[in-house]
Amino acid sequence: MSDFNRWNTTAPGYTGTTVAVDAGLRAYMVRVYNYMAAAVALTGVVAWFTFQAAVTTDASGAIVGLTSFGQTIFSGPAMIVLVLATLGLVFFISFRIQNLQYTTALTLFMLYAGLLGVMTSSIFLAYTGASITRVFFISAASFGALSLYGYTTQRDLSPMGSFLLMGLFGIIIASLVNIFLKSSGLDWVISVIGVGVFAGLTAYDTQRIKEMYSSTDDAGTLGRKAVMGALSLYLDFINLFMMLLRLVGDRR
């Protein structure tokens, strides 16, 4: 563990400055994870309430149809608008982060998480609630282990970053192609590769976010870094969850 001796204040060369840097790094990483967890929770709550408002059920709880809201929100035009809105928002945050107050960036991040909750609410139509819950906890456990590895490892993970990004672009292109092909085999391959890519990105991004920390940053800069770090890990987690759900989720 790279942090084993961090609190050994009797170690040679250990100074009060080192203690301050360690405490600052821990506070910064906790902030990143808190923002990320809040966004995941918001996405889940919005997705669930959107689903509840979009469907009609019988006495046994089985889905028997869509409400007028559901017909609107799950229609092609509405989904296209949601996709474009979420993409536009995440690119805006990423490219304008240096010019935003961190509170504004955090608000936009939470707005993005809420919109993504509306967009992903359709998973409740396709998969059983029990399997969604099961896959969520599998994803959370996997994410936690991978992020811990990225935080504690002494190995430099930056060389694999370019390969992971190439894999990510490959997944995007293959997914767009499969919209027209509708191949279940290709969908399975995309999901398998996607799990590997987002698992790797979780560890890589955690290490990158950790290395972004500087004890000389002011409060605004640290806040913006925390928001961008949380956004990266949020996207890793959501995509890891969706890929695993496609692989092992039980369809209705």
N, C-alpha and C positions, 0 to 999 in steps of 0.2 A: 504494500500500500504506500503510495507516494506521500501520504499525509502522516505516516506513523510517528515521525519525530517532530511534528510541527509544534506540539505543545510541551516539548521537553525543553524548558527554559534554562536548564543547566548545561545544554549542549554547547560546545565551543562555538563562538561566533554568533550565538543567538542573542538578538537585541530586541528592545522594545519596539523598534520599527517593524521587525519581522512579525511580531505579535499583532501589530496594528494592520499590517497588510493581510495576514491570514484572516483576521476578524472581518476586515472589509470584504475580502473575497467571499467568505462564507455568507455574509449578509447580502452581497450582490447575487450570489447563486440562489439563495433562498428566495429572493425577490423575483428572480427569473422564473423559478418553479411555481411560486404563488400566482404570478400573472398567467402562466401557462395553464395551471390547474383551474383557475377561475374561468378562463376561456373555454376549456373543455367542458366544465360544468354548465356554463351558459349554453353552449352548443347542444348538449344533451337535453337540457330543460326545454329550450325552444323547439327542438326536434320533436320531443314528446307531446308538447301542447299543440304544436302545429298538426301532428298526426291525429290527435284527439279531436281537433276541430274540423279535420278534413274527411273523416269517415263516419259512417253510420253502422251501428252494430245491432245484433239481435239480443234476445234475453240471455243467451249463453256467452255473449261477448264476441261472437264471430263477426267478422267484417262482411257486411251485406251490400255496401255501396259507398259512394262518395257524396259528400255534401256539395253545395254549389261552390263553397270555398275550396274544397278539395279538388273539384273539377277544374277550377281556375288555376290553383297553385301547382297542380301536377300536369297541366297542359304543356304542350311544346313551347309556345311563345313565352309563357311565364318562366319556365325553366331556363330558357335561353337568356332572358333578362337577368335572372338570378345568377347564372354562370358569369355573364359579362360584368355584373355589378361586383361580385366577389373578386373576380380577377382584377378588375380596375382598382378596387380598394386595396388589395394586397400589393399591387405594383406601386400605387401611390404612396403607401406607407414606406415601402422599401426604398424608393428613389427620393422621397422628400423628407426622410427621417431627420436629416441634419438641420432642416429648416423648421421643424415642428417643435413646439413645446412638448415635453415628454408626457404631460397630462393629456394633450390633444392626441398624441400618437397612441396612448393607451386607450382613449375613448374610441378612436377609429379601429383599433385592434378588437375591442369588445363588440363594436358594431359588426365587424367582419365575422366574428365568431357567431353572433346572433343570426346573421344572414346565412351563414353556412349551416346553422341548425335548421333553418327553414328548408334549405336546399336538400339536406340529407335526411329529412323526415320521411322520405319515401322508403327508407330501409325497413321501416316498420310494416310497410305493405308487403315487402318481399320476403322478410325473414321473421321467424317467430321471436317473441319477446325473450324467451328463455335463452335462445342461442345468441341473441344480441348481447344479453347480460354476460353470458359465459365468455364470449369472444372479447368483450370489453375488459374483463378482469385478466384474461390471458394477455391481452395487449398491454395492459397497465403493468403487469408483472414483468413482461419482456422489456418494455420501455424502461422501467426502473433499473433493471439489471444492466441493460446496454448503456444507459446514461451514467450509471455508477462506474462502469468500466471506462467510459470516455473521460470521466472526471479524474479517476485515480491512476490510470495507466501512465507509465513512463514512456511508452512507445509513441512516436510521432505519427499521428494518423493522417496528416495532411497529404501524403502521397496518394492515398486511396480516394481522396476527395474528388479528383478529376474523373476517376473511373466511375464513382457513384453518380456524378452529375451526367456522365455519358449514359449510364444506365437509366437515369431518370428521364432524359430526353427520349431514349429509346422506348420507354414505357408510354410516354405521352403520344409519340407517333404511332405506336402499335395500337393504342387504345382508340385513336382517331380512325385508323384503318378498320378496326374491328366494329366500329359503329355501322359500317356498310357491309362488312363480311358476315357479322353476327355469328362468328365461329366460337363454339363452346371450348374447343381445344385451345385456340389462341387465347381465349379469356383465361383459361387455367394457367397457361404459360406466363401470361402477363402478371397474374396474381402471385405466382411462385417467385418470379423475378422481383416483383414489387416488394414482397416481404423481405427479401434479401437486401434490396437497395435501401429501403427505409430503416431497416435494422442497422445497417452500416452508417447511414446518415445520422441516426440518433447518437451513436457514439462519437462520430466525427464532429457533429455540430456542438455537442456538449464540450468537447475539448476546445473547439474554436471559440465558443462563448466564454469559457474559462480564461482563455488567453487574451480575450478582448479587455479584461478587467485591468484597470490601472489605478493605483492609489492616488494619483495626481489629478484624476478627473473631478470636475465639479459635479454638483448634484444633478444638474440638467443633463450633462453628458452621460452620467451613470444611469439615469432614468431612461434615456433613449436607448442605450445599449441593452438595458434590461428588457425593454419592450421588444426590441428586435430579436434578442435571444429567445424570449418567450414565444414570439411568432414562429421562429424556426423550429423550435421543439414541438410546438402545437401542431404545425403542419406535418412533422415527422410522425407524431402520435396518431393523428387523424388518418393519415394515409396508411400507416401500419395496421390500424384497426380495420379500415375498409378492405384492405387486401386480405387480411386474415378472415374477415367475414365472408368474402367471396369464396374463400377456399373451404372453410369448415362450418359456415353458418347453415342452419336448417331452414330451408325455404318453406313458405306457407303452402 
